[in-house]
Amino acid sequence: MKLRYIPLWFVLLTSLMACTDNDSNTAFGILERDRITLLATSNEIIVAQPIAEGSQVKAGDILVEFNHTKQLATLNKAKAVEQQAQMQLTKLLNGERAEDILAGEANLASANATAHEAELQLSRTQELVAKSLASQRELDSAIAARDLAKAAVEVAQQNLNKLLNGARIEDIQLARATLAAAQADVEYEQTVLAELTVRASRDGILDSLPYNVGERVDEHSVVAILQANSTPYARVYVPEPYKANIIAGKEVMVRIDGVEKEVAGIIRWVSVEPAFTPYRSMSEGDRSRLVYLTEIDLPASTQALPAGIPVQIKLDSL
């Protein structure tokens, strides 16, 4: 995240220079580097900061570690739910066990035998009734027993068919969807766990660690600030009278304190708003004290220079 801010002391200093400095056609600024702020993703306690402030870091290096006990338990729970969903789907795809099918066949054979016996008993009862040796009640009972046996055969047959045909396609699809949801939960919880370890997103210098080990940090708080190893750029404040000459893409010579020769830079950005909000009606003298923040890309030869070095440009060369 790039922060375009203007220190109040620099605005006052620049305004004063615009009025009193003999070299009034000079714009002043400092050398800057891209700053990367890394945020806390959870309200947890810092347990480790393995790299000291000011150290060189590589992308992926661990900068801050948070307590992950609670999140690890949440992840393990999600994995258990995923395993249950996987086992249920596997069961549906594999079908019933051979033992269950054999038991179903045995139940059907038993039901058929009972039905056959009920048919024979009904026939004997009908003969006895015809000879007036059995009552109508006994006949009704034999008929009911025969019908009950036939129903038992139908039930046993349907149960066997269910075992042989396997799970319904709708049940399999439901099990697949349940497994996919469980897998997504595991992936999410793994991401949350990984984010409890803050790593460098770019090569650079670890500029600041605002918190100490043992502190509980609020979610979205800045826990590490990096200065990227990219080529530095100049952040210059240009007085209002020269604003019209500051155009993005234009080359400008930059003087860097401690560097013998000037370097050629390219203007990449110019603020639309001045360093402070102007009044609706301002005199020419008031307007001349306005300054506009300007950023200038520098050549690769300045790669090793640290941030914070004062710079200046000659405005009459624009």
NORWONOR-V558521 format. One record per backbone hydrogen bond with DSSP energy under -1.0 kcal/mol. CO is the residue of the C=O (numbers start at 1). NH is the residue of the N-H. If there is no record, write none. Layout:
((CO NH) (CO NH))
This chain:
((3 5) (7 11) (8 12) (9 13) (10 14) (11 15) (12 16) (13 17) (14 18) (16 20) (17 21) (22 24) (23 26) (25 315) (27 313) (28 237) (29 311) (30 235) (31 308) (32 233) (34 228) (36 226) (38 223) (38 224) (40 220) (42 44) (44 217) (45 67) (46 214) (48 65) (52 55) (55 206) (57 204) (58 61) (61 200) (64 198) (65 47) (65 48) (68 72) (69 73) (70 74) (71 75) (72 76) (73 77) (74 78) (75 79) (76 80) (77 81) (78 82) (79 83) (80 84) (81 85) (82 86) (83 87) (84 88) (85 89) (86 90) (87 91) (88 92) (89 93) (90 94) (91 95) (97 101) (98 102) (99 103) (100 104) (101 105) (102 106) (103 107) (104 108) (105 109) (106 110) (107 111) (108 112) (109 113) (110 114) (111 115) (112 116) (113 117) (114 118) (115 119) (116 120) (117 121) (118 122) (119 123) (120 124) (121 125) (122 126) (123 127) (124 128) (125 129) (126 130) (127 131) (128 133) (129 132) (135 139) (136 140) (137 141) (138 142) (139 143) (140 144) (141 145) (142 146) (143 147) (144 148) (145 149) (146 150) (147 151) (148 152) (149 153) (150 154) (151 155) (152 156) (153 157) (154 158) (155 159) (156 160) (157 161) (158 162) (159 163) (160 164) (161 165) (162 166) (168 172) (169 173) (170 174) (171 175) (172 176) (173 177) (174 178) (175 179) (176 180) (177 181) (178 182) (179 183) (180 184) (181 185) (182 186) (183 187) (184 188) (185 189) (186 190) (187 191) (188 192) (189 193) (190 194) (191 195) (193 196) (194 197) (196 66) (198 63) (198 64) (200 60) (203 229) (204 57) (205 207) (205 227) (206 54) (208 225) (212 215) (215 46) (218 221) (221 40) (224 38) (225 207) (225 208) (226 36) (227 205) (233 32) (234 296) (235 30) (236 294) (238 292) (239 242) (240 243) (242 245) (243 246) (247 250) (250 267) (252 265) (254 263) (255 312) (256 259) (263 254) (265 252) (266 297) (267 249) (269 295) (283 287) (284 288) (286 289) (287 290) (290 240) (291 275) (292 238) (293 271) (294 236) (295 268) (295 269) (296 234) (297 266) (299 302) (300 303) (302 305) (309 31) (310 257) (311 29) (312 255) (313 27) (315 318))
